[in-house]
Amino acid sequence: MGQEQLKDLREGNRLEAKLAKGGVPASVWEIYSAFANTEGGTIMLGVRETADGSLEVEGLADPEGLCKKFWDGVNNPSKVSANLLTNEDVSLVEAEGKTYLRINVPRAPRQLKPVYVSGDQARGTYRRNGEGDYHCSADEIVSMVRDASPSPLDALVLENFGLEALDMDSVERFRATMEAVRPGHPWNKLGAEDLLLKLNAAGRVEGEGALHPTRAGLLMFGYEYEIVREYPEYFLDYREMGDGARWRDRVVSNDGTWSGGLFDFWSKVVPRLTAGVKRPFALSESLQRVEDTEMHAAVREAFVNSLVHSDYYGRRGVAALRYPDRIKIENPGSLRIALDVMLAGGVSDARNPTLMKMFGLINACEKAGSGFDVMRRAAVDAQAPLPAAVESFSPDRIAVTVYLGNAAADQAYGPNFAEAATSGPKPQMRPADESSASKKQEDFSTYPEEERAVLRMASERGEFNRRDVEQLLACGSTKAKAIVGALLEKGAISSKGASRSTRYTLSGE
C-alpha cells in the first residue's frame, strides 16, 4: 500500500495507527483485545496520524526485530489470552522506501471470547467503539463467557421451577399446530408431560422424580411473570408503526391478557407481520388457492431467527416493528458468527438450539443456516433491496430489516394491518401507487441480479461505498470492486472522493 493510498485512510472502528518508535506499544494489546471482541480490525505500526486525520508512513528502525517482539507478545498468555493470528495476518509492508508492520486482527470465535490482556479478564477485556477502545462491563463479559460454552444453554433444567410455571393451554396449542403440519408424527398422541420431555422443554434433576422446565421450555410455554424470575430483562414487543414514531397496534408480553411466552407471541405476531404482504391470486395444480410467497417465508424466517438467536438475559428484549414498506426485527445478544458469514448463509450457530428444534417441528423456520438465503430470494422476487443486518454493542443487539419491495400490500388492506391479520386476505389486490422509487427500480431490470441489488441500495440510501457492497452481497473486496467498476463503466452510478473514501450515487442524482 503506497503513501497516497494511506493518506486516504482514517482511523476508525476497524483501523488504528501507532508510531511504535520505542518498540511494540503497550496499548497494542488493548487494541488487539478490542478488535478481537468486536468486528476485527487492522493495526499499523510505524504509521502516524497527521493533523488533518490522514495517515502517513514514518517507518520502523528495526522492522524485523519489532515483528519478532510482536509475535513473542501475542503468544504470551500474560499479554493476551488468545493468539488469533496466522502468518498471513502479520506482514511488513514497504511504502516509498519505508517499512511498517500491518496486523490484521480477526473477530474472535465465540469459543475464545472474551479476549483479554494482562491475565485479567475482569479489567482487561476491551471492545471497539468508533476510534477508541473501552473496558467491557461485567454484563458484557458474562455474556461472552456464556456464549463460549459448548453446551446448549437453553437445555438446562431449572430445578427452582415446577411445571406450574408453564401454561399448559399453550402446550396444547403447540401440539395442535404440530399435528396440523405433521399429522403422522408419533409425538402427537403423547400426554403433556411426555411431550414436554420429548421436546426437551422439561427434564429431571438427577435423583429426583419430579419434572422441571428447561430454560427453553420456560421461554416457549411459560407465563411471563414466571419467565422474568429467570430472565429479568425478558420483554417481547410487536408494533405496527404509523406516522412518525406512533404505533397503531401493539402486542407486549407483560400486559397480563395472554401467557407472554414465545410460542403464543409467535402465534399472535406472525399473522400481523405477514398481513401487509401481497398474496397472489393464483391456483395450484390441485386448484387450491396459493396463499404463500417467498416474501411470506422471508418475514417468518426473520422473525423466528430473532426468537431463537436472542440472549434473553440481555437488555431491551425482542422488538418486531412492522412498517408499510419493511419489517425490522431486533433482538438482544451479539452475533455468534461473523456478520459476513451470517449474510452469506449456510452456517448456523443458534444461541438457543432447543428453541430452534421446537419451532422447526411446527415448520416455523427453514433448515439451519438458510435464513438469509430465504430472505435474499424474496428480495429478488419482490424487486426489493436485499435484507440488511446491523450489529451494535453496549448493549449487544442485532437488527435485521426485510424490505418488502413490490410485495408490500398495505393499500390492499387499509390503514391497519391488525384488522387484516384477523379478517384474512382479500381475493384481489389493488396495485399500489407507483412511487418514483419503484419507477427507478423498473429501470434496473436489464442489469444482472447482483448489480440490480447494488442499484436498489443506491436508490434506497442515496449513496454508498465499496464496503457497503461487500456487506450487501456477503462478498470479498475483489468482487465488490468488480461490480462497482461494471456499474461505473455502464454509466449507472457516479463516484465522488478518492480511494477508500470514495462514495457512489445513482447517475444523475
ABEGO torsion letter per residue (X at the ends): XBAAAAAABBBBAABBBBAGAAEBBAAAAAAAAAAAABAEEBBBBGBBBBAAGBBBBAEBABAAAAAAAAAAAAABAAABABBABBAAABBBBBBGGBBBBBBBBBBBBAAAOBBBBGGBAAAABBBBBEABBBBBBAAAAAAAAAAABABBAAABBBAABBAAABBAAAAAAAAAAAAAABAABAAAABBAAAAAAAAGABBBBBGBABBBBBAAAAAAABBAAAAAAABAABBBBBBBBBBEABBABBBBAAAGABAGBAAAAAAAAAAAAAAABBBBBBBBAAGBBBABBAAAAAAAAAAAAAAAABBAABBGEBBBBBBAABBBBBBBEBBABBAAAAAAEGBBBBABAAAAAAAAAAGABBBBGAAAAAAAAAAAAAGBBBBBBBBBBOBBBBBBBBBAEAABAAAAAEABAAAAAAAEBBABBBBBBBBAAAAAAAAAAABBAAAAAAAAAAAAAGBBBAAAAAAAAGBBAAAAAAAAAAAAAAGABBBBEBEAABBBBBBGX
